[in-house]
């Protein structure tokens, strides 16, 4: 079975050009956590601990009520089909966060208003990709 990945290495996913915010904003809490809220909690509370694949699968597992014993097979099946990467995340499209992927593919969030965001954006050693636009 073919395995796809969403991981980037030494790459910075910049905020979408058509974002409607001027600063990184924590997604609002809802009764049932949204994908944005779940991704934010995982990445913001554990910077450079998880890869993009880890984050996307964990959100999928939590939303589908999987137990840890099911993770191995479920993860293989989840990544047997191509998945949307973090360029399509509401964090980069709507909530004003850039996502830095280090040399090991581990991710961290940077609000677009921060000095750290500007520094990573200006670093010639880091590849830049834009988040997906919300509208065509």
C-alpha positions as CSV (number, residue, x, y, z in Angstrom):
1,X,0.0,0.0,0.0
2,X,1.4,3.4,-1.0
3,X,2.0,5.9,1.8
4,X,1.5,9.6,1.3
5,X,2.9,12.3,3.5
6,X,2.1,16.0,4.3
7,X,5.4,16.7,5.9
8,X,7.6,19.6,4.9
9,X,11.2,20.0,5.9
10,X,13.0,23.3,6.6
11,X,10.0,25.1,5.2
12,X,7.8,28.0,6.3
13,X,4.1,28.0,5.4
14,X,3.2,31.7,5.2
15,X,-0.2,33.1,5.9
16,X,-2.7,33.0,3.0
17,X,-2.7,36.2,0.9
18,X,-6.4,36.6,1.4
19,X,-6.5,36.1,5.2
20,X,-8.9,38.5,6.9
21,X,-6.9,38.9,10.1
22,X,-3.9,41.1,11.0
23,X,-2.4,38.9,13.8
24,X,-2.3,35.3,14.9
25,X,-5.6,34.6,16.7
26,X,-6.4,31.5,18.7
27,X,-9.5,29.8,17.2
28,X,-12.6,30.2,19.3
29,X,-13.7,27.3,21.5
30,X,-16.9,25.5,20.5
31,X,-18.9,22.9,22.3
32,X,-17.5,20.3,19.8
33,X,-13.9,21.3,19.1
34,X,-13.2,22.4,15.5
35,X,-10.3,21.2,13.3
36,X,-8.7,24.6,13.8
37,X,-9.0,24.4,17.5
38,X,-7.6,20.9,17.7
39,X,-4.7,21.7,15.4
40,X,-3.9,24.9,17.4
41,X,-3.9,23.0,20.7
42,X,-1.6,20.3,19.4
43,X,0.9,22.7,17.7
44,X,0.8,25.7,20.1
45,X,1.2,23.6,23.2
46,X,3.9,21.3,21.8
47,X,6.1,23.4,19.4
48,X,8.5,21.3,17.3
49,X,7.2,18.1,18.9
50,X,4.9,16.8,16.1
51,X,5.2,16.5,12.3
52,X,2.4,17.7,10.0
53,X,1.4,14.0,9.6
54,X,1.2,13.5,13.4
55,X,-1.0,16.6,13.8
56,X,-3.4,15.7,10.9
57,X,-3.7,12.1,12.0
58,X,-4.2,12.9,15.7
59,X,-7.0,15.3,14.8
60,X,-8.6,12.6,12.6
61,X,-8.2,10.0,15.3
62,X,-9.8,12.3,18.0
63,X,-12.7,13.3,15.8
64,X,-13.4,9.7,14.9
65,X,-13.1,8.4,18.5
66,X,-10.2,6.0,17.7
67,X,-8.4,4.3,20.6
68,X,-4.6,4.1,20.6
69,X,-4.7,0.3,19.9
70,X,-6.3,1.2,16.5
71,X,-3.8,3.9,15.6
72,X,-1.3,1.8,13.6
73,X,-3.7,0.4,11.1
74,X,-5.8,3.5,11.0
75,X,-2.8,5.7,10.3
76,X,-1.6,3.4,7.5
77,X,-5.1,3.6,5.9
78,X,-5.4,7.4,6.5
79,X,-2.1,8.1,4.6
80,X,-2.9,5.5,1.9
81,X,-4.8,8.4,0.3
82,X,-3.4,11.8,-0.2
83,X,-4.4,14.3,2.5
84,X,-4.6,18.0,2.4
85,X,-1.4,19.5,4.0
86,X,-1.2,22.3,6.6
87,X,-1.2,24.8,3.7
88,X,-4.9,24.2,3.7
89,X,-5.3,24.5,7.5
90,X,-7.6,27.1,8.9
91,X,-4.7,28.3,11.0
92,X,-2.8,29.5,8.0
93,X,-5.8,30.5,5.9
94,X,-8.1,32.2,8.5
95,X,-6.4,32.6,11.9
96,X,-3.1,34.4,10.9
97,X,-0.5,31.8,11.7
98,X,2.6,30.8,9.8
99,X,3.8,27.2,10.4
100,X,7.5,26.5,10.5
101,X,8.6,23.0,9.7
102,X,12.2,22.3,10.9
103,X,14.8,20.0,9.4
104,X,13.0,17.0,11.0
105,X,9.6,18.1,9.8
106,X,8.4,19.1,13.3
107,X,6.1,22.1,13.3
108,X,5.5,25.3,15.3
109,X,3.2,28.2,15.0
110,X,4.1,31.9,14.5
111,X,1.6,34.7,14.5
112,X,1.9,36.9,11.4
113,X,2.5,40.0,13.6
114,X,5.5,38.6,15.4
115,X,9.1,39.3,15.0
116,X,9.8,35.6,14.8
117,X,7.5,35.3,11.8
118,X,9.3,38.1,10.0
119,X,12.7,36.6,10.8
120,X,11.8,33.2,9.4
121,X,10.1,34.8,6.4
122,X,13.4,36.6,5.7
123,X,15.7,33.6,6.2
124,X,17.1,32.6,2.8
125,X,17.9,29.1,4.1
126,X,14.2,28.4,4.8
127,X,11.9,27.5,1.8
128,X,8.7,29.5,1.7
129,X,5.3,28.3,0.5
130,X,2.0,30.3,0.8
131,X,-1.0,28.9,2.5
132,X,-3.9,28.1,0.2
133,X,-6.2,31.0,-0.6
134,X,-9.7,30.8,0.9
135,X,-11.3,32.0,-2.4
136,X,-10.4,31.5,-6.0
